[in-house]
Amino acid sequence: MEAIKYFFAIVLDAGVAVLFAKMLAACIKGFLKNRRSGVESIEATVLSKTCDAGSSEVGENGLRSGKNLYTAVFKTNDGGTCDFALTKEEYEALNEGDFGVLSFRGRNFLNFEPDRLMGSADNE
């Protein structure tokens, strides 16, 4: 009976290790694909932006800490949309309705340069 338990424990551990290796390989593949992608710059409008509050934990110093997830959705001139994760500073610099040039590499946001002559869609 002990041999059977030992056998299943080994099989389970091996299965978890294979699953972990596949997930790691997929992450590395995605990272490399983004790194190999060229920088694209397209005209786009800031469609929406969201801030999702992350989990908050109490640290050793008694203070709460948590990370927020900042995202923005852009509408491209061809009618498509694309969304990107942003830093807090990038998020705060965007205004919904702004039109400008969106630059990105793969799934990574690089920059959004608003067209100051066009202004935001709200001003039209």
GUFI-694456 format. One line per field, with one value per residue: residue in three letters; x, y, z of N, C-alpha, C, O in turn; residue number from 1. Coordinates in Angstrom, 3 decimals, always signed. Atoms other than C-alpha are relative to their C-alpha. Example, Ala and Ser with C-alpha at 12.3 -4.5 7.8 and 13.67 -1.06 7.14 Angstrom:
GUFI-694456
code <- (ala; ser)
nx <- (+0.890; -0.820)
ny <- (-1.190; -1.190)
nz <- (+0.000; -0.060)
cax <- (+12.300; +13.670)
cay <- (-4.500; -1.060)
caz <- (+7.800; +7.140)
cx <- (+0.900; -0.770)
cy <- (+1.200; +1.090)
cz <- (+0.000; +0.730)
ox <- (+1.936; -0.261)
oy <- (+1.181; +2.198)
oz <- (+0.665; +0.899)
pos <- (1; 2)
//
This chain:
GUFI-694456
code <- (met; glu; ala; ile; lys; tyr; phe; phe; ala; ile; val; leu; asp; ala; gly; val; ala; val; leu; phe; ala; lys; met; leu; ala; ala; cys; ile; lys; gly; phe; leu; lys; asn; arg; arg; ser; gly; val; glu; ser; ile; glu; ala; thr; val; leu; ser; lys; thr; cys; asp; ala; gly; ser; ser; glu; val; gly; glu; asn; gly; leu; arg; ser; gly; lys; asn; leu; tyr; thr; ala; val; phe; lys; thr; asn; asp; gly; gly; thr; cys; asp; phe; ala; leu; thr; lys; glu; glu; tyr; glu; ala; leu; asn; glu; gly; asp; phe; gly; val; leu; ser; phe; arg; gly; arg; asn; phe; leu; asn; phe; glu; pro; asp; arg; leu; met; gly; ser; ala; asp; asn; glu)
nx <- (+0.826; -0.908; -0.625; +0.984; +0.036; -1.265; +0.071; +0.906; -0.633; -1.009; +0.718; +0.596; -1.087; -0.488; +1.034; -0.086; -1.245; +0.206; +0.915; -0.763; -0.957; +0.749; +0.410; -1.211; -0.379; +0.951; -0.333; -1.249; +0.319; +0.706; -0.965; -0.895; +0.779; +0.126; -1.317; -0.352; +0.941; -0.423; +0.799; +1.071; +0.610; +1.246; +0.906; +1.000; +0.721; +0.133; +1.409; +0.296; -1.105; +0.504; -0.940; +0.523; -0.732; -0.585; +0.187; -0.700; -0.531; -0.643; -1.407; -0.606; +0.030; +1.377; +0.631; +0.588; -0.619; +0.687; -0.294; +1.144; -0.220; +0.461; +0.121; +0.675; +0.451; -0.115; +0.716; -0.846; +0.727; +0.659; +1.152; -0.388; -0.393; -1.112; -0.118; -1.346; -0.270; -0.762; -0.460; +0.871; -0.314; +0.553; +1.454; +0.427; -0.250; +1.008; +1.362; +0.934; +0.396; -1.167; -0.435; -1.432; -0.775; -0.269; -1.166; -0.071; -0.790; +0.705; +1.055; -0.551; +0.238; -1.220; +0.260; +1.138; -0.255; +1.258; -0.048; +0.496; +0.799; +1.326; +0.609; +0.738; +1.269; +1.011; -0.079; +0.421)
ny <- (-1.199; -1.145; -0.130; -0.631; -1.410; -0.582; -0.081; -1.086; -1.265; -0.304; -0.350; -1.318; -0.980; -0.106; -0.720; -1.410; -0.520; -0.158; -1.122; -1.206; -0.206; -0.477; -1.376; -0.814; -0.087; -0.897; -1.366; -0.381; -0.149; -1.273; -1.066; -0.104; -0.492; -1.442; -0.622; +0.056; -0.812; -1.363; -1.061; -0.474; -1.273; -0.175; -0.993; +0.655; -0.800; +0.656; +0.378; +0.090; +0.377; +0.555; +0.289; +1.062; +0.061; +1.308; +0.488; -0.804; +0.811; -0.745; +0.364; +0.104; -1.316; -0.314; -0.793; +0.761; -0.196; +0.718; -0.529; -0.206; +0.352; -1.081; +0.400; -0.933; +0.561; -0.966; +0.320; -0.354; -0.578; +1.054; +0.462; +1.002; -0.481; +0.693; -0.389; +0.125; -0.277; -1.241; -0.438; -1.029; -1.271; +0.057; -0.035; -1.345; -0.926; +0.201; -0.480; +0.659; -0.837; -0.588; +0.581; -0.206; +1.106; +1.072; +0.820; +1.227; +1.116; +1.211; -0.308; -0.967; -1.422; -0.807; -1.426; -0.599; -1.427; -0.632; -0.997; -1.218; -0.765; +0.614; -0.013; +1.211; +0.158; -0.756; -1.400; -0.177)
nz <- (+0.000; -0.040; +1.310; +0.881; -0.392; +0.440; +1.449; +0.368; -0.399; +1.023; +1.225; -0.218; +0.012; +1.369; +0.751; -0.388; +0.571; +1.450; +0.173; -0.297; +1.096; +1.156; -0.272; +0.070; +1.418; +0.661; -0.425; +0.671; +1.419; +0.131; -0.252; +1.152; +1.135; -0.189; +0.196; +1.425; +0.765; +0.298; -0.594; +0.869; -0.387; +0.728; -0.548; -0.844; -0.985; -1.306; -0.136; -1.430; -0.877; -1.257; -1.081; -0.854; -1.261; -0.279; -1.360; -0.992; -1.095; -1.073; -0.068; -1.327; -0.643; -0.362; +1.043; +1.097; +1.300; +1.064; +1.326; +0.868; +1.390; +0.860; +1.398; +0.905; +1.271; +1.085; +1.233; +1.138; +1.131; +0.780; -0.771; -0.987; -1.322; -0.643; -1.397; -0.533; -1.409; -0.106; -1.316; -0.566; +0.658; +1.354; -0.176; -0.383; +1.111; +1.038; -0.197; +0.895; +1.125; +0.662; +1.263; +0.176; +0.550; -0.954; +0.353; -0.782; +0.524; -0.412; -0.973; -0.951; +0.230; -0.045; -0.129; +0.693; +0.202; +0.424; +1.059; -0.665; +0.935; +0.074; -1.321; -0.321; +0.713; -0.732; +0.390; +1.390)
cax <- (+0.000; +2.836; +4.423; +1.206; +1.026; +4.674; +4.099; +1.121; +3.033; +5.857; +3.408; +1.612; +4.888; +6.047; +2.745; +3.007; +6.603; +5.623; +2.721; +4.998; +7.610; +4.964; +3.669; +7.201; +7.962; +4.797; +5.757; +9.255; +7.883; +5.505; +8.278; +10.599; +7.843; +7.257; +10.990; +11.314; +8.313; +9.001; +7.791; +4.443; +3.007; -0.615; -3.225; -5.651; -8.142; -8.152; -11.426; -11.321; -8.992; -9.440; -7.721; -8.372; -7.402; -5.063; -5.064; -4.032; -1.812; -0.575; +3.207; +5.609; +5.541; +1.746; +1.063; -1.166; +0.427; -1.110; -0.639; -3.193; -3.539; -3.789; -5.085; -6.200; -8.159; -7.401; -9.591; -7.576; -8.506; -9.412; -12.082; -10.156; -9.281; -6.190; -5.572; -2.374; -1.213; +0.256; +2.280; +0.512; +2.278; +1.282; -2.298; -2.537; -1.179; -4.038; -7.450; -10.405; -11.245; -7.719; -6.578; -2.918; -0.174; +0.023; +3.381; +3.766; +5.884; +3.958; +1.732; +3.877; +2.731; +5.543; +3.992; +0.930; +1.552; -1.685; -2.332; -2.636; -4.095; -6.988; -7.561; -9.895; -13.050; -15.019; -13.881; -15.187)
cay <- (+0.000; +2.387; +1.696; +2.750; +6.010; +6.680; +5.964; +8.350; +11.042; +10.823; +10.890; +13.911; +15.760; +14.993; +16.257; +19.506; +19.945; +19.413; +21.862; +24.458; +23.979; +24.462; +27.638; +28.995; +28.199; +30.009; +33.096; +33.138; +32.661; +35.625; +37.781; +37.000; +37.620; +41.081; +41.819; +40.820; +42.890; +46.179; +49.446; +50.430; +53.939; +54.504; +57.216; +56.359; +57.769; +57.013; +55.118; +54.332; +53.887; +51.871; +51.421; +48.112; +48.135; +45.283; +43.202; +45.077; +43.493; +44.706; +44.751; +44.267; +48.024; +47.904; +49.898; +48.648; +48.114; +47.046; +47.458; +48.902; +47.694; +50.584; +49.888; +51.925; +50.981; +52.774; +52.907; +52.853; +54.596; +51.253; +50.739; +48.180; +48.448; +47.579; +47.637; +48.022; +47.837; +51.168; +52.655; +55.087; +58.022; +56.889; +56.360; +59.820; +61.487; +60.112; +61.698; +59.803; +61.150; +62.367; +61.741; +61.239; +58.834; +55.550; +53.744; +50.150; +47.039; +43.779; +43.948; +46.604; +50.229; +52.660; +56.109; +58.147; +61.590; +63.616; +65.757; +69.191; +70.693; +68.225; +68.310; +65.805; +64.476; +66.340; +69.700; +69.097)
caz <- (+0.000; +0.819; -2.566; -4.328; -2.346; -3.129; -6.830; -7.049; -5.160; -7.707; -10.644; -9.169; -8.549; -12.083; -13.496; -11.557; -12.722; -16.374; -16.069; -14.471; -17.226; -19.938; -18.286; -17.920; -21.576; -22.681; -20.644; -22.093; -25.620; -25.161; -23.728; -26.628; -29.175; -27.694; -27.695; -31.365; -32.459; -34.142; -32.701; -34.190; -34.137; -35.108; -34.719; -31.941; -29.470; -25.735; -25.432; -21.713; -18.794; -15.619; -12.305; -10.561; -6.913; -6.085; -2.987; +0.096; +2.711; +6.058; +6.083; +8.985; +9.612; +10.088; +6.915; +4.137; +0.770; -2.496; -6.198; -8.547; -12.105; -14.556; -18.066; -21.068; -24.163; -27.420; -30.528; -33.734; -36.984; -38.587; -35.902; -33.865; -30.211; -28.224; -24.498; -22.529; -18.934; -17.819; -15.014; -12.697; -14.367; -17.886; -16.710; -15.147; -18.313; -20.440; -20.845; -22.246; -25.693; -26.470; -30.036; -30.879; -31.839; -29.916; -29.920; -28.791; -29.250; -29.279; -26.186; -24.478; -24.301; -25.122; -25.466; -26.358; -27.814; -27.856; -30.937; -29.307; -32.495; -32.548; -28.797; -27.220; -28.797; -26.109; -27.501; -31.047)
cx <- (+0.868; +0.650; -0.943; -0.097; +1.240; -0.002; -0.885; +0.561; +1.035; -0.674; -0.609; +1.064; +0.538; -0.995; +0.025; +1.250; -0.134; -0.910; +0.722; +0.977; -0.703; -0.431; +1.193; +0.434; -0.924; +0.284; +1.250; -0.251; -0.705; +0.932; +0.905; -0.724; -0.162; +1.318; +0.400; -0.908; +0.583; -0.896; -1.025; -0.538; -1.225; -0.813; -1.102; -0.636; -0.066; -1.489; -0.412; +1.271; -0.578; +1.141; -0.669; +0.864; +0.490; -0.278; +0.859; +0.435; +0.637; +1.429; +0.504; -0.045; -1.412; -0.732; -0.550; +0.760; -0.751; +0.352; -1.303; +0.398; -0.633; -0.037; -0.692; -0.360; +0.035; -0.815; +0.859; -0.854; -0.713; -1.186; +0.314; +0.310; +1.208; +0.124; +1.405; +0.001; +0.930; +0.569; -0.981; +0.208; -0.573; -1.516; -0.488; +0.185; -1.061; -1.337; -0.903; -0.438; +1.170; +0.342; +1.490; +0.658; +0.365; +1.191; +0.070; +0.880; -0.647; -1.163; +0.450; -0.250; +1.332; -0.315; -1.321; +0.267; -1.287; +0.250; -0.639; -0.835; -1.427; -0.717; -0.699; -1.310; -1.099; -0.054; -0.505; -1.442)
cy <- (+1.260; +0.241; +0.701; +1.488; +0.715; +0.205; +1.176; +1.363; +0.426; +0.436; +1.390; +1.086; +0.215; +0.773; +1.488; +0.635; +0.227; +1.193; +1.324; +0.321; +0.529; +1.449; +0.948; +0.187; +0.951; +1.460; +0.498; +0.238; +1.339; +1.185; +0.205; +0.524; +1.516; +0.712; +0.058; +0.878; +1.380; +0.994; +0.456; +1.304; +0.213; +1.116; -0.720; +1.010; -0.789; -0.254; -0.042; -0.318; -0.448; -0.218; -1.038; -0.089; -1.420; -0.424; +0.814; -0.895; +0.912; -0.507; -0.066; +1.326; +0.430; +0.814; -0.909; +0.307; -0.846; +0.635; +0.141; -0.393; +1.086; -0.495; +1.104; -0.752; +1.121; -0.481; +0.496; +0.519; -1.044; -0.611; -1.058; +0.633; -0.792; +0.532; -0.306; +0.228; +1.203; +0.183; +1.064; +1.331; +0.037; +0.123; +1.422; +1.009; -0.103; +0.607; -0.713; +0.974; +0.646; -0.777; +0.271; -1.221; -0.959; -0.801; -1.192; -1.010; -1.279; +0.359; +1.049; +1.431; +0.732; +1.458; +0.360; +1.491; +0.649; +1.033; +1.267; +0.852; -0.518; +0.095; -1.294; -0.010; +0.803; +1.451; +0.254; +0.408)
cz <- (+0.000; -1.355; -0.974; +0.312; -0.497; -1.514; -0.436; +0.389; -1.036; -1.297; +0.116; -0.041; -1.412; -0.859; +0.288; -0.603; -1.503; -0.270; +0.237; -1.131; -1.244; +0.187; -0.100; -1.446; -0.751; +0.364; -0.709; -1.486; -0.247; +0.189; -1.204; -1.238; +0.097; -0.272; -1.466; -0.856; -0.245; +0.707; -1.032; +0.560; -0.879; +0.636; +0.768; +0.943; +1.306; +0.220; +1.461; +0.760; +1.326; +0.982; +0.891; +1.243; +0.241; +1.421; +0.947; +1.150; +1.034; +0.117; +1.426; +0.753; +0.382; -1.046; -1.091; -1.291; -1.006; -1.326; -0.761; -1.414; -0.854; -1.442; -0.789; -1.269; -1.025; -1.190; -1.154; -1.150; -0.847; +0.748; +1.039; +1.349; +0.481; +1.414; +0.491; +1.504; +0.048; +1.393; +0.498; -0.719; -1.417; +0.045; +0.269; -1.123; -1.096; +0.401; -0.995; -1.074; -0.714; -1.258; -0.138; -0.606; +1.130; -0.492; +0.934; -0.700; +0.498; +0.895; +1.010; -0.445; +0.089; +0.272; -0.668; -0.055; -0.495; -1.103; +0.576; -0.930; -0.076; +1.349; +0.282; -0.763; +0.681; -0.456; -1.407; -0.084)
ox <- (+0.569; +0.865; -0.495; -0.128; +1.153; +0.440; -0.488; +0.337; +1.120; -0.248; -0.541; +0.867; +0.826; -0.590; -0.091; +1.202; +0.347; -0.627; +0.561; +1.110; -0.172; -0.351; +1.076; +0.811; -0.467; +0.191; +1.292; +0.273; -0.366; +0.858; +1.126; -0.149; -0.017; +1.342; +1.084; -0.559; +1.304; -2.009; -0.680; -0.688; -1.127; -0.644; -1.641; -0.116; -0.285; -2.267; -1.448; +2.261; -1.569; +2.293; -1.657; +2.072; -0.278; -0.899; +1.984; -0.355; +1.151; +1.666; -0.250; -0.084; -1.603; -1.918; +0.013; +1.134; -1.230; +0.776; -2.180; +1.560; -1.851; +0.945; -1.424; +0.371; -0.472; -0.849; +1.230; -2.072; -1.689; -1.791; -0.555; +0.386; +1.424; -0.120; +2.056; -0.790; +1.838; +0.119; -1.803; -0.756; -1.127; -2.116; -1.457; -0.502; -1.162; -1.707; -0.591; -0.764; +0.999; +0.279; +1.967; +0.007; +1.014; +1.199; -0.091; +1.148; -0.635; -2.059; -0.231; +0.146; +2.114; +0.303; -1.777; +0.378; -1.656; +1.279; -1.863; -1.658; -2.375; -1.944; -0.433; -1.775; -2.088; -1.086; -0.554; -1.967)
oy <- (+2.227; +1.390; +1.491; +2.308; +1.828; +1.243; +1.961; +2.347; +1.603; +1.409; +2.175; +2.119; +1.345; +1.577; +2.306; +1.772; +1.235; +1.990; +2.269; +1.482; +1.407; +2.244; +2.038; +1.290; +1.713; +2.338; +1.634; +1.191; +2.045; +2.167; +1.337; +1.279; +2.220; +1.776; +0.989; +1.206; +1.924; +0.662; +0.750; +1.461; +0.217; +1.427; -1.725; +2.103; -2.000; +0.676; +0.507; -0.777; +0.103; -0.428; -0.746; -0.310; -2.378; +0.301; +1.192; -1.675; +1.984; -1.693; +0.159; +1.355; +1.525; +1.098; -1.964; +1.449; -1.934; +1.789; -0.720; -0.274; +1.267; -1.046; +1.924; -1.631; +2.217; -1.676; +1.668; +0.340; -0.720; -1.573; -1.422; +1.854; -1.933; +1.712; -1.244; +1.014; +1.323; -0.443; +1.561; +2.043; +1.054; +0.825; +1.879; +2.029; +0.785; +0.622; -0.789; +2.125; +1.166; -2.006; +1.346; -2.060; -0.582; -1.252; -1.060; -0.903; -1.570; +1.091; +1.278; +1.827; +0.494; +2.077; -0.325; +2.150; +0.482; +1.708; +1.371; +1.633; +0.254; +0.189; -2.299; +1.023; +1.149; +2.107; +1.410; +0.601)
oz <- (-0.701; -1.742; -1.805; -0.606; -1.017; -2.006; -1.296; -0.315; -1.384; -1.920; -0.829; -0.682; -1.808; -1.700; -0.625; -1.073; -2.019; -1.164; -0.534; -1.519; -1.924; -0.750; -0.662; -1.843; -1.603; -0.493; -1.182; -2.061; -1.197; -0.550; -1.633; -2.022; -0.902; -0.890; -1.891; -1.990; +0.591; +1.116; -2.177; +1.772; -2.106; +1.815; +0.305; +1.165; +1.294; +0.432; +1.836; +0.190; +1.806; +0.604; +1.564; +1.161; +0.147; +2.199; +0.619; +1.681; +0.712; +0.344; +2.373; +1.983; +0.910; -0.879; -1.382; -1.559; -0.686; -1.384; -0.695; -1.801; -0.848; -1.940; -0.236; -1.728; -0.787; -1.484; -1.210; -1.162; -1.524; +0.276; +1.831; +1.480; +0.072; +1.665; +0.033; +2.026; -0.775; +2.353; -0.272; -1.002; -1.834; -0.768; -0.338; -1.152; -1.942; +1.574; -2.184; -0.785; -1.816; -1.282; +0.227; -1.228; +2.106; -1.638; +2.147; -1.897; +1.694; +0.476; +2.010; -1.541; +1.009; +1.138; -1.583; +0.979; -1.657; -1.112; +0.660; -0.453; -0.217; +1.395; -0.377; -1.245; +0.035; -0.318; -1.828; -1.181)
pos <- (1; 2; 3; 4; 5; 6; 7; 8; 9; 10; 11; 12; 13; 14; 15; 16; 17; 18; 19; 20; 21; 22; 23; 24; 25; 26; 27; 28; 29; 30; 31; 32; 33; 34; 35; 36; 37; 38; 39; 40; 41; 42; 43; 44; 45; 46; 47; 48; 49; 50; 51; 52; 53; 54; 55; 56; 57; 58; 59; 60; 61; 62; 63; 64; 65; 66; 67; 68; 69; 70; 71; 72; 73; 74; 75; 76; 77; 78; 79; 80; 81; 82; 83; 84; 85; 86; 87; 88; 89; 90; 91; 92; 93; 94; 95; 96; 97; 98; 99; 100; 101; 102; 103; 104; 105; 106; 107; 108; 109; 110; 111; 112; 113; 114; 115; 116; 117; 118; 119; 120; 121; 122; 123; 124)
//
